[in-house]
């Protein structure tokens, strides 16, 4: 019986073993399938993760590039700091002087600033100061004063351009009687009119204490220069680049008037980057893409004047013009490729530096802005003695229209319309002629060898080199520099000294040979040879 049971167990054992092996095989296959699925799923998810990260990285790069191309790309803290300084000026000031560039008053005018002053809740007044009147014609100044006085009191002004630290020059001559020489000088013009306007404000409102006057406006319109001109001292730092003033500055003009200098801010959201660059509100050295403002300049300027001024052939696009200009100016990259960025920045420097003169014309019809009402205009008239200001404007209109305040030539100025619809006139200042000098000019004369003969023979070589260097400097200044020729000097010496001894001639020929050797050592080519025939 036991043997039969053992035989049955042995018979069932292979079956169980086979089933067990089959089950294990199925489990292994199932596990392998699950592993394969997990592997595929991991690869797919990993691939999706990589693609998602790549898309996010590309999006961040595009955003950074767009921010870097924007001219107002700066630290958020600095923008907030500038706005806080502006709010301090608005809160502390009784009168706000909004400084405008006479070449483009509407372009430099900020409606948000005026609206903030009007809505401040206190009885604050706004005065428009038309600065840089020496850069435009007298007729244009008259038209802009007529246009702007319909909204706020407007004062024509020219800040002092002296570099000394105190006793800045101020002219008491009215703007109407100022000559072109006076306006082209470094003296300040229009300060007395502005001081009388502030004095009338104090008398009309019966203010016996001190008043605070805030000076606001776009960057580089002359706010600090105006304060220095009124103070007649270098109280504020000034510069041709925007952003010199970083924080609020207090300047006590006298015991009755305190001036507040505010950093230049740009609050106009509708203004394009190119317009801000052309108004010199941005440092040109920090531009990433200088092509759009150059395109704006070419749209406004006469093409023939551009070609004549820069000496480039005809072009069709702004990029082609910059490539031609870069080759002419020698601004090349590796491989001889033209550096269009440097050429564009040089054109922008010409625009902001005044070598390309421009000014805008006021609109033919005047409409009040949305933030200015007739009641506000009437209130401004009561506070500032409108009749006195009207007399000053009548004096301006009674002036001589033939004499221009600036350097605009009526024959060469070019009138076009800007994208905003405002008429704009431009003039490219002609370069000085290099060939209209008289023949007996100091730069065209050869060195006087009579003076050299009177020098000690051992020092005649140094004297001749000093005379040649002096002549070379004079020729460079006159634009007539040409490598001096030894043979021409020898011919001049022999022709002017017919009775010359052989010994003296031989000594001077040796001197010329030493001069030639010196030029050879300096790397310059010797085109003329000296041949002595005995």
C-alpha positions in Angstrom: 0.0 0.0 0.0 2.8 2.4 0.8 4.5 1.6 -2.4 1.3 2.4 -4.4 1.0 5.7 -2.7 4.6 6.5 -3.4 4.2 5.6 -7.0 1.1 7.9 -7.2 3.1 10.8 -5.7 6.0 10.1 -8.1 3.5 10.1 -11.0 1.9 13.4 -10.0 5.3 15.1 -9.4 6.2 15.6 -13.0 2.8 17.0 -13.8 3.1 19.5 -11.0 6.6 20.3 -12.0 5.5 20.9 -15.5 2.7 23.1 -14.4 5.0 25.0 -12.1 7.5 25.5 -14.8 4.8 26.7 -17.2 3.5 29.1 -14.6 7.0 30.5 -13.9 7.5 30.9 -17.7 4.3 32.8 -17.9 5.2 35.0 -15.0 8.6 35.7 -16.6 7.0 36.6 -19.9 4.5 38.8 -18.2 7.2 40.5 -16.2 9.3 41.0 -19.3 6.3 42.5 -21.1 5.7 44.8 -18.2 9.3 45.8 -18.2 9.3 46.5 -21.9 6.2 48.6 -21.6 7.7 50.5 -18.7 10.8 51.0 -20.7 8.9 52.4 -23.6 6.8 54.5 -21.4 9.9 56.0 -19.7 11.6 56.7 -23.0 8.4 58.4 -24.3 8.0 60.5 -21.2 11.7 61.3 -21.1 11.5 62.4 -24.7 8.4 64.5 -24.0 10.1 66.0 -21.0 13.1 67.0 -23.1 10.9 68.6 -25.8 9.0 70.5 -23.2 12.1 71.8 -21.6 13.5 72.8 -25.0 10.3 74.7 -25.8 10.5 76.5 -22.4 14.2 77.4 -23.0 13.5 78.8 -26.5 10.6 80.8 -25.1 12.8 82.3 -22.4 15.5 83.1 -25.0 13.0 84.9 -27.3 11.7 86.9 -24.3 15.2 87.9 -23.3 16.1 88.9 -26.8 13.0 91.0 -27.2 13.8 92.7 -23.9 17.4 93.4 -24.8 16.4 95.0 -28.1 14.1 97.4 -26.3 15.9 100.6 -25.5 14.2 101.0 -22.1 15.5 97.6 -20.9 17.0 98.5 -17.5 16.7 97.4 -13.9 13.2 97.5 -12.5 14.5 99.0 -9.3 16.0 102.0 -11.3 12.8 102.7 -13.1 10.9 102.7 -9.8 13.5 104.9 -8.2 13.3 107.4 -11.0 9.5 107.5 -10.7 9.7 108.0 -6.9 12.0 110.9 -7.5 9.5 112.4 -10.0 6.7 112.0 -7.5 8.8 113.8 -4.8 9.3 116.7 -7.1 5.6 116.9 -8.0 4.6 116.7 -4.3 7.1 119.3 -3.1 7.0 121.9 -5.9 4.6 124.8 -6.3 5.5 125.5 -9.9 6.6 122.8 -12.4 8.9 123.9 -15.2 8.5 121.4 -18.1 11.6 121.8 -20.3 11.0 121.1 -24.0 13.5 120.9 -26.8 12.7 123.7 -29.3 13.5 121.4 -32.2 10.6 119.0 -31.3 8.5 120.4 -28.5 5.5 118.0 -28.9 7.8 115.0 -29.2 9.5 116.0 -25.9 6.3 116.8 -24.2 4.9 114.1 -21.8 1.1 114.3 -21.2 1.4 111.8 -18.3 3.6 114.3 -16.4 1.2 117.2 -16.9 -1.8 115.0 -16.0 0.0 113.9 -12.8 0.6 117.5 -11.9 -3.0 118.6 -12.6 -4.5 115.7 -10.7 -2.2 116.1 -7.7 -5.1 117.8 -5.8 -3.2 121.0 -5.0 -3.0 124.3 -6.8 0.2 123.5 -8.7 1.1 125.4 -11.9 2.9 124.3 -15.1 5.2 126.5 -17.2 6.6 125.3 -20.5 10.3 126.3 -21.1 11.3 126.2 -24.8 15.0 125.4 -24.4 17.7 125.3 -27.1 16.2 128.1 -29.2 19.6 128.7 -30.7 19.3 125.4 -32.8 16.2 126.5 -34.7 15.1 129.6 -36.7 13.5 132.6 -35.1 10.4 132.1 -37.2 9.9 128.6 -35.8 10.3 129.8 -32.2 7.6 132.4 -32.8 5.2 129.8 -34.2 5.8 127.4 -31.3 5.2 130.1 -28.7 1.9 131.0 -30.4 0.9 127.3 -30.4 1.9 126.4 -26.9 0.6 129.6 -25.1 -2.9 128.3 -25.9 -2.4 125.7 -23.1 0.3 126.9 -20.7 2.7 129.9 -20.2 5.7 129.4 -22.5 9.1 131.0 -22.1 11.8 130.9 -24.8 15.2 130.0 -23.3 18.8 129.3 -24.1 20.9 127.7 -21.4 24.5 128.7 -20.9 27.1 126.3 -22.4 30.1 127.5 -20.4 32.3 124.9 -18.8 33.5 127.0 -15.8 32.1 126.3 -12.3 30.9 129.7 -11.3 30.1 133.2 -12.7 28.3 131.8 -15.7 27.6 134.4 -18.3 24.0 135.7 -18.6 22.7 138.2 -21.1 20.1 140.8 -20.1 19.2 141.3 -23.8 15.6 140.2 -24.5 15.1 137.3 -26.9 13.6 139.6 -29.5 16.7 141.8 -29.6 19.3 139.0 -29.3 21.5 138.7 -32.3 22.8 135.6 -34.0 26.2 136.1 -32.5 24.8 136.3 -29.0 22.7 133.2 -29.4 25.6 131.3 -30.9 27.7 132.3 -27.9 27.9 130.5 -24.5 25.8 133.1 -22.7 22.3 132.4 -21.3 19.3 134.1 -22.9 15.8 134.2 -21.5 16.6 133.9 -17.7 15.3 137.3 -16.9 12.0 136.6 -18.5 11.6 133.4 -16.5 12.6 135.1 -13.3 10.0 137.8 -13.9 7.4 135.2 -14.5 8.1 133.5 -11.2 8.1 136.9 -9.5 4.7 137.7 -10.9 3.4 134.4 -9.6 4.5 135.2 -6.1 3.0 138.7 -6.2 -0.3 137.6 -7.7 -0.8 134.9 -5.1 0.6 137.1 -2.3 3.3 134.6 -1.4 5.8 136.2 0.9 7.7 133.0 1.8 9.9 130.9 -0.4 8.5 128.9 -3.3 9.7 125.6 -4.7 10.1 125.1 -8.4 10.5 121.7 -9.9 12.2 121.1 -13.2 11.0 118.0 -15.1 11.2 116.7 -18.7 12.7 114.1 -21.0 16.3 113.1 -20.7 18.9 115.4 -22.2 16.5 118.4 -22.8 18.6 120.7 -20.7 17.0 120.6 -17.2 20.3 120.7 -15.3 21.7 123.3 -17.7 18.7 125.5 -17.0 19.3 125.3 -13.3 23.0 126.1 -13.7 22.1 129.1 -15.9 19.6 130.5 -13.4 22.1 129.9 -10.5 25.0 131.2 -12.6 27.1 128.4 -11.3 27.7 124.7 -12.0 25.3 123.5 -9.3 24.3 120.3 -11.2 26.3 118.0 -13.3 25.5 118.2 -17.0 26.5 116.1 -20.0 25.6 115.4 -23.6 24.5 111.8 -22.8 21.2 111.1 -21.1 21.0 109.9 -17.5 23.6 112.2 -15.9 21.1 113.2 -13.1 20.3 110.1 -11.0 18.4 111.5 -8.1 16.6 114.6 -6.9 18.8 117.6 -6.3 18.0 120.8 -4.4 19.4 124.1 -5.5 18.7 127.3 -3.6 18.5 130.1 -6.2 18.0 132.7 -3.5 16.1 133.0 -0.3 12.8 133.1 -2.1 13.2 130.4 -4.8 14.3 126.8 -4.4 14.8 124.6 -7.5 14.4 120.9 -7.7 16.3 119.0 -10.4 14.5 115.7 -11.4 16.0 112.8 -13.4 14.7 112.5 -16.9 11.9 110.0 -17.3 10.0 108.7 -20.3 6.4 107.8 -19.4 4.9 107.8 -22.9 3.9 104.2 -23.7 3.0 105.0 -27.3 6.4 106.4 -28.2 8.5 104.1 -30.3 12.1 103.1 -29.5 13.4 104.8 -32.6 11.8 108.1 -31.6 13.3 107.9 -28.2 16.8 107.3 -29.7 16.4 110.2 -32.1 15.5 112.5 -29.2 18.7 111.4 -27.4 16.9 109.8 -24.5 19.0 106.7 -24.8 22.7 106.1 -24.7 23.8 105.2 -28.2 26.7 103.1 -27.0 24.3 100.7 -25.3 22.0 100.1 -28.3 21.6 96.5 -29.4 19.8 97.2 -32.7 20.7 100.7 -34.1 19.2 100.0 -37.5 15.5 101.2 -36.9 16.5 104.8 -35.9 18.8 105.0 -38.9 15.9 104.0 -41.1 13.8 106.7 -39.5 16.6 109.3 -40.3 16.8 108.2 -43.9 13.0 108.5 -44.3 13.1 112.0 -43.0 16.3 113.3 -44.8 16.9 114.1 -48.4 18.7 111.2 -50.1 20.9 113.5 -52.2 22.0 115.4 -49.1 22.9 112.1 -47.3 24.9 110.9 -50.3 26.8 114.3 -50.6 27.4 114.5 -46.8 28.8 111.0 -46.3 30.4 110.6 -49.7 28.7 107.3 -50.5 27.2 106.1 -53.9 23.5 105.7 -54.5 21.8 103.1 -52.3 18.3 101.6 -52.0 18.0 100.4 -48.4 19.3 101.5 -45.0 21.4 98.3 -44.7 23.0 99.0 -48.0 23.8 102.6 -47.0 25.4 101.4 -43.7 27.5 98.8 -45.6 28.8 101.5 -48.0 29.4 103.9 -45.1 31.3 101.3 -43.1 33.6 100.5 -46.0 34.2 104.2 -46.5 35.0 104.8 -42.9 37.1 101.7 -42.6 34.9 100.0 -40.0 35.3 96.4 -41.0 34.9 93.1 -39.2 36.9 89.9 -39.7 37.1 88.9 -43.3 36.7 92.4 -44.5 32.9 92.5 -43.8 31.4 95.9 -43.1 30.5 96.6 -39.5 27.0 98.1 -40.0 26.4 98.5 -36.3 29.4 100.9 -35.8 28.4 102.8 -39.0 24.8 103.1 -37.7 26.0 104.4 -34.3 28.2 107.0 -36.1 25.1 108.3 -38.0 23.2 108.5 -34.8 26.0 110.4 -33.2 25.9 112.9 -36.1 22.1 113.2 -35.5 22.3 113.7 -31.7 25.5 115.8 -32.0 23.9 118.5 -34.2 25.7 117.7 -37.5 22.3 116.9 -38.9 20.1 119.8 -38.0 16.4 119.3 -37.7 13.3 121.0 -36.4 9.5 120.4 -36.5 6.7 122.7 -37.5 3.7 123.3 -35.2 0.4 122.0 -36.4 -1.7 124.4 -38.3 -4.8 124.0 -36.1 -4.7 123.8 -32.3 -6.8 121.4 -30.2 -6.6 121.2 -26.4 -5.3 117.8 -25.1 -7.7 115.7 -23.1 -6.0 116.5 -19.8 -6.2 120.3 -20.3 -9.4 122.2 -20.2 -10.4 125.9 -20.7 -10.8 126.3 -16.9 -7.2 125.2 -16.3 -5.9 127.6 -19.0 -7.9 130.4 -17.4 -6.5 129.5 -13.9 -2.9 129.5 -15.3 -3.6 133.0 -16.7 -4.6 134.4 -13.3 -1.6 133.0 -11.5 1.0 134.1 -13.9 -0.1 137.5 -15.1 -1.0 136.5 -18.7 -0.9 140.1 -19.9 2.8 140.5 -19.0 3.6 137.3 -20.7 1.5 138.4 -23.7 3.6 141.5 -24.0 6.7 139.4 -24.2 5.2 137.3 -26.9 4.3 140.5 -28.8 7.9 141.6 -28.6 8.9 138.3 -30.1 6.5 138.7 -32.9 7.7 142.2 -33.5 11.3 141.0 -34.0 13.1 140.8 -37.2 12.1 137.6 -39.0 14.9 137.8 -41.5 17.6 136.9 -38.9 17.4 133.3 -37.8 18.3 132.2 -34.4 20.0 129.0 -35.4 22.1 127.8 -38.3 19.3 126.7 -40.6 19.9 127.6 -44.2 16.6 128.2 -46.0 18.0 127.1 -49.3 19.0 123.7 -48.2 16.4 122.7 -45.6 14.2 119.8 -46.5 10.6 119.5 -45.4 9.0 116.2 -44.8 6.2 114.8 -42.6 7.0 112.5 -39.7 5.0 109.3 -39.1 2.9 111.3 -36.6 1.9 113.8 -39.2 4.1 116.7 -37.9 6.0 118.5 -40.6 9.8 118.2 -40.1 12.6 120.2 -41.7 16.1 119.0 -41.8 19.5 120.3 -42.9 22.8 118.5 -43.1 25.6 120.9 -42.3 28.0 121.2 -45.2 31.6 120.3 -44.3 34.3 122.9 -44.6 35.9 123.1 -48.0 39.5 121.9 -48.1 40.5 123.6 -51.3 39.4 127.2 -50.9 42.4 128.3 -48.9 44.6 131.1 -50.3 47.9 130.2 -52.0 49.9 132.2 -49.5 48.4 130.4 -46.5 50.7 129.2 -43.9 49.7 125.5 -44.5 50.7 125.8 -48.2 54.1 127.3 -47.7 57.3 125.3 -47.7 59.6 125.6 -44.6 61.7 128.8 -44.6 65.2 127.6 -45.0 66.7 131.0 -44.2 65.8 130.5 -40.6 67.3 127.0 -40.7 70.6 128.4 -42.1 70.9 130.7 -39.1 70.8 127.7 -36.7 74.0 125.9 -35.6 75.0 123.4 -38.2 74.9 120.6 -35.7 71.2 121.4 -34.9 70.0 122.2 -38.4 68.6 118.6 -38.8 66.4 119.0 -35.8 65.3 122.5 -36.9 64.3 121.1 -40.4 62.4 118.2 -38.8 60.6 120.6 -36.5 59.7 122.9 -39.4 58.4 120.0 -41.4 56.4 118.7 -38.5 54.8 122.1 -38.0 53.9 122.4 -41.7 52.4 118.9 -41.6 50.2 119.9 -38.7 49.0 123.0 -40.5 48.3 121.0 -43.6 46.3 118.4 -41.6 44.2 121.1 -40.1 43.5 122.6 -43.5 43.0 119.2 -45.1 45.9 119.7 -47.5 48.4 117.2 -46.1 50.6 115.6 -48.7 53.8 113.8 -48.0 56.6 116.4 -48.4 59.1 115.7 -51.1 62.9 116.1 -50.5 63.5 117.0 -54.1 60.9 119.8 -54.0 62.6 121.2 -50.8 66.0 121.0 -52.5 64.6 122.7 -55.6 63.1 125.4 -53.5 66.4 125.9 -51.6 68.5 126.1 -54.8 66.0 128.4 -56.6 65.7 130.8 -53.7 69.4 130.7 -52.9 71.1 131.1 -56.3 74.4 132.3 -54.8 75.0 129.3 -52.6 78.4 127.8 -51.8 79.1 124.2 -52.7 80.0 123.5 -49.1 76.6 124.8 -47.9 74.8 122.8 -50.6 76.6 119.7 -49.7 75.8 120.1 -46.0 72.1 120.5 -46.7 72.1 117.5 -49.1 73.5 115.4 -46.3 70.9 116.8 -44.0 68.1 115.8 -46.5 69.7 112.3 -46.7 69.4 112.0 -43.0 65.8 113.1 -43.1 65.2 110.5 -45.8 66.8 107.8 -43.7 64.7 108.8 -40.7 61.5 108.5 -42.9 62.7 105.1 -44.1 63.1 103.9 -40.6 59.6 105.1 -39.7 58.2 102.9 -42.4 57.2 105.6 -45.0 58.0 105.1 -48.7 60.6 107.4 -50.3 59.3 108.4 -53.7 62.1 110.9 -54.5 65.8 110.3 -54.7 68.6 112.8 -54.2 71.3 112.6 -56.8 74.5 114.6 -56.4 76.3 115.3 -59.7 79.8 116.8 -59.2 
